[in-house]
Each structure stands twice: as C-alpha cells, then as structure tokens.
C-alpha cells in the first residue's frame, strides 16, 4: 500500500463564494491573499515524524533555525526566482524589506531571516501547535485579515492532517511513501514502469492548467525531454502545448522515501527541479 500525507489546509471559513462575489471576484485569482489557505505544512512535519520517523522537531529543525538566524547561501535556483519575481516582492512592503533590503539577492549571497528563526525556535520548543496558536497564529490572522482574507483562530484550530491512501492498483504493493502532490505520477512510474524512486522523480513531467508565469492560459505544459512526436500528437488533438525547461520548477516538486520492509532498507529521492537533498541520518 502507498500512503501520501496531504498537508494542505482548507480556505478560511468566511472566504466563501458568496463573499467573493460580493467583492466583485468571479474567478479565483492566481496570486494574492484570496489564494492563501490554512498552512498545514508544519502540522504535517509533526504528524509524519510521529508516524514514520525516529526524531522530534526539536532536533530536526535545529539546523533550519540556525541557518535562518546566522545566514544561508542563496542558490542558483533561489536567485533566479528572486530576479523573476522582483516586481511582486517590491509591491509588498514586508516582502521587500525582508528579501530586497540589499538589492536582488544573487547566487552566493548570504541571506538572513531572524523572524523565521524565531518561529522555528517556538516550534522546536512547543511542537507544531506553537504555529497554530499564540503569537505566530495571531500574526497570520492579522496579516491576512488586513489584506482581505478573513482568517480566524478557529480556522487554524480546525486543521488536522488529512491522510490519503492511494489504493486502487497499489493495495498489494509493499512500499510506503511520504510524498508531495506529484506522488500519483511518481507512484505510477515506480509500480507500473518499474522505475527506482529517484528515476521516477527525475522522469519528464507535464502539468495542465493556468500558469501566471506563462503567456498561455489553459495549456498542457511539458518538459522539453518529452519526445517531439508526443508533443505533435497533443497539438494535433487540439491542445495548446507549452514547452518548459528540461527540469522546470513549474512542473512541481516531488520528494519521497521508499521503505522496503522485506529487505529492511530505505531509498530517498529528491527533485532536481528544486533545491533539495535526500540525506540519511
């Protein structure tokens, strides 16, 4: 059986269709306060760790807190995203003060985030609940409410990690995964095509839908490593097809751990589309 942990949260209870229509919004924007949901990531760290890990958040988050406080080096991927999104960052005073106070960060620059370090420290001391109540939760609600998204403490209290079991053809298979939203394609490549977990994550990927970084609207976006005949076939069927980079961050990120219970081994895999590393501790 394959298990995936969905750490995404729901929208604010008061941010419903009626509210959006009253404000003149008839379709969900691609960016902005209306797109922000209850942040479930922190809860998922704790729940996944308890279910499958051997170390607590106090130990696991110590390096992250230290790097946020003392500084970490901007990578090529991070620097590219800063440059690409400069206008968006400058449009928000808080974001500009945090990320652009010394200009657009370049690869190799040392970045600091003392507020993030303080939040990680609170989570290390008190667990994930420190994120969902108290000063951090108050700041989340106040910031979003001021921008038009009525996030309340009750929204944060509601959050529970949803555990989704990918069954169907995978019930009888002896592997478990902690993966992101791209887990379905990864699982298919592993189980149906016999790939290793790293090969499945490295495999060419496609996405469908709107993308604010593209000149296209709804389109099929395929990484450039797909066979040209496949692209031609999609276009012949009437699809708008956009060719992405070979390993493009817009195709999503997937990270996984395969647990082979029969042999007693673990196989970790990270996504070349992101700054990531599979590391055994």
C-alpha positions in Angstrom: 0.0 0.0 0.0 1.2 3.5 -0.8 0.4 6.3 1.7 0.7 10.0 1.0 0.4 12.8 3.5 -1.6 15.8 2.4 -0.5 18.8 4.4 -2.7 21.3 2.6 -5.3 23.2 4.6 -8.8 24.5 3.6 -9.7 28.1 2.9 -10.8 30.5 5.6 -14.4 29.6 6.6 -15.6 33.1 5.9 -14.0 33.3 2.5 -16.7 31.6 0.5 -18.2 32.1 -3.0 -20.8 34.5 -1.7 -18.2 36.7 0.0 -16.0 36.7 -3.1 -19.0 37.6 -5.4 -20.0 40.5 -3.1 -16.4 41.8 -3.6 -16.7 41.6 -7.4 -14.5 38.5 -7.7 -15.9 35.9 -10.1 -12.9 33.7 -10.5 -10.1 32.6 -8.2 -7.0 34.8 -8.8 -3.7 33.1 -9.3 -1.9 35.1 -6.6 -2.8 37.2 -3.6 -4.5 36.9 -0.2 -7.5 35.0 -1.5 -5.3 32.1 -2.6 -3.9 31.6 0.9 -5.3 28.6 2.8 -4.6 27.3 6.3 -0.9 26.4 6.3 -0.8 22.7 7.0 2.9 22.1 6.4 4.0 22.4 10.0 1.4 20.1 11.2 2.4 17.5 8.6 6.0 17.7 9.7 5.0 16.6 13.2 2.4 14.0 12.1 4.7 12.3 9.5 7.5 12.3 12.0 5.4 10.7 14.7 4.1 8.1 12.3 7.3 7.1 10.5 10.3 8.9 12.0 12.6 8.5 14.9 13.5 12.1 15.7 11.5 15.0 17.0 11.0 18.5 15.7 13.4 19.9 18.3 16.3 18.0 16.7 15.2 18.1 13.1 14.5 21.9 13.0 17.7 23.0 14.8 19.8 23.4 11.6 17.0 25.3 9.9 16.7 27.7 12.9 20.5 28.2 12.9 20.7 28.9 9.2 17.7 31.4 9.3 19.4 33.2 12.2 23.1 33.0 11.1 22.6 33.1 7.4 22.3 30.7 4.4 23.6 31.0 0.9 21.3 31.8 -2.0 21.5 29.0 -4.6 21.2 29.5 -8.4 17.5 28.4 -8.3 16.6 30.8 -5.4 18.4 33.7 -7.1 16.6 33.1 -10.4 13.2 33.1 -8.6 14.1 36.3 -6.8 15.0 38.0 -10.0 11.9 36.7 -11.8 9.6 37.9 -9.1 11.3 41.2 -8.2 8.2 43.3 -9.1 5.9 41.1 -6.9 8.3 41.4 -4.0 8.6 45.2 -4.3 4.8 45.5 -4.4 4.7 44.2 -0.8 6.4 46.3 1.8 7.1 43.5 4.2 8.5 41.2 1.4 10.7 43.9 0.0 12.1 44.7 3.5 12.9 41.1 4.1 14.2 39.9 0.8 15.3 43.0 -1.1 16.9 45.2 1.5 20.3 44.7 -0.1 19.1 44.6 -3.7 18.1 41.5 -5.6 19.9 38.5 -4.0 22.4 36.8 -6.2 23.6 33.3 -6.2 26.2 33.1 -3.4 24.7 35.9 -1.3 24.2 35.3 2.4 20.5 35.7 3.4 19.2 36.1 7.0 15.6 35.7 8.3 15.5 36.4 12.0 11.7 36.2 12.2 11.7 32.8 10.6 14.4 31.7 13.1 12.1 32.8 16.0 9.2 30.9 14.6 11.2 27.7 14.1 12.5 28.1 17.7 9.0 28.3 19.0 8.0 25.2 17.1 11.1 23.3 18.3 10.2 24.1 22.0 6.4 23.7 21.9 5.7 21.5 18.9 3.6 22.2 15.8 0.8 23.7 17.9 3.0 26.8 18.5 2.4 27.7 14.9 -1.4 27.4 15.2 -2.0 29.4 18.4 -0.3 32.2 20.2 1.9 35.0 18.6 2.5 33.2 15.3 -1.1 32.4 14.7 -2.1 35.9 15.7 0.3 37.4 13.1 -1.0 35.1 10.4 -4.6 36.1 11.1 -3.9 39.8 11.4 -1.9 40.0 8.2 -4.3 38.1 6.1 -7.4 39.8 7.5 -5.8 43.2 6.8 -5.4 42.1 3.2 -9.0 40.9 2.8 -8.8 37.2 3.7 -10.7 36.7 7.0 -8.5 34.1 8.5 -9.6 33.4 12.1 -8.0 31.5 15.0 -10.9 29.0 14.6 -9.6 28.3 11.1 -6.2 27.4 12.4 -7.7 25.3 15.2 -9.6 23.3 12.6 -6.6 21.9 10.9 -5.9 18.2 11.1 -3.6 16.4 8.7 -5.5 14.5 6.1 -4.0 11.2 5.3 -4.9 9.9 1.9 -4.3 6.3 1.0 -3.5 5.8 -2.7 -5.0 2.4 -3.1 -6.6 1.3 -6.4 -3.9 -0.8 -8.1 -1.4 -0.3 -5.3 -3.1 -2.1 -2.4 -1.0 -5.2 -2.6 2.4 -3.5 -3.1 4.8 -3.4 -0.1 6.0 0.2 -0.1 5.1 3.4 1.7 5.8 6.9 0.6 5.8 10.4 2.2 5.4 12.5 -0.9 4.0 15.8 -2.3 1.2 16.4 -4.7 3.2 14.9 -7.5 3.0 11.5 -5.9 0.5 10.0 -8.3 2.8 10.2 -11.3 5.8 9.1 -9.2 3.9 6.1 -7.9 2.7 5.2 -11.4 6.3 5.2 -12.8 7.5 3.1 -9.9 4.8 0.5 -9.8 3.7 0.3 -13.5 7.0 1.1 -15.2 9.4 -0.5 -12.7 11.5 2.7 -12.1 13.5 3.3 -9.0 12.1 6.1 -6.8 14.8 8.6 -8.0 14.3 7.7 -11.6 10.6 8.2 -11.2 11.1 11.7 -9.8 13.6 12.5 -12.5 11.3 11.4 -15.3 9.8 14.1 -17.6 6.7 15.6 -16.2 3.7 17.5 -17.5 1.1 19.8 -15.9 -2.2 21.2 -17.1 -3.9 24.5 -16.2 -3.3 28.1 -15.7 0.2 29.5 -15.1 0.7 33.1 -14.2 4.3 32.9 -15.5 3.3 31.9 -18.9 1.8 33.8 -21.9 -0.7 30.9 -22.3 -3.9 30.4 -20.5 -5.1 26.8 -20.0 -2.4 24.7 -21.6 -0.6 21.4 -21.4 3.0 22.2 -20.2 5.5 19.5 -20.9 9.2 19.4 -20.0 11.5 19.5 -23.1 12.7 16.0 -22.5 9.4 14.5 -23.8 9.6 13.0 -27.3 8.7 15.5 -30.0 6.2 13.1 -31.5 4.2 13.1 -28.3 4.1 17.0 -28.4 3.0 16.9 -32.0 0.3 14.4 -31.2 -1.1 16.6 -28.4 -1.2 19.6 -30.7 -2.9 17.5 -33.5 -5.7 16.8 -31.0 -6.2 20.5 -30.4 -4.2 21.0 -27.2 -2.2 24.2 -26.6 1.2 22.9 -25.6 3.9 24.9 -24.0 7.5 23.5 -23.8 9.1 24.0 -20.4 12.7 23.6 -19.4 14.3 20.2 -19.1 13.8 20.2 -15.3 11.3 23.0 -14.7 10.1 24.1 -11.3 6.7 24.8 -12.8 6.2 21.1 -13.2 6.1 20.8 -9.5 8.3 19.2 -6.9 8.3 15.7 -5.5 10.4 14.2 -2.8 10.0 10.6 -1.5 11.2 7.9 0.8 10.6 4.3 -0.2 10.6 1.8 2.6 11.5 -1.7 1.6 10.2 -3.8 4.5 11.3 -7.1 3.0 15.0 -6.1 2.8 14.9 -3.6 5.6 16.2 -0.7 3.5 15.3 2.9 2.7 15.6 4.7 -0.6 15.4 8.5 -0.5 15.0 10.7 -3.6 14.9 14.4 -4.2 13.7 16.5 -7.1 16.3 18.2 -9.4 13.7 20.9 -10.1 14.2 22.3 -6.6 16.9 22.9 -4.1 16.8 19.6 -2.3 18.8 16.7 -1.0 17.9 13.1 0.1 20.1 12.5 3.2 20.2 9.6 5.6 20.7 10.5 9.3 
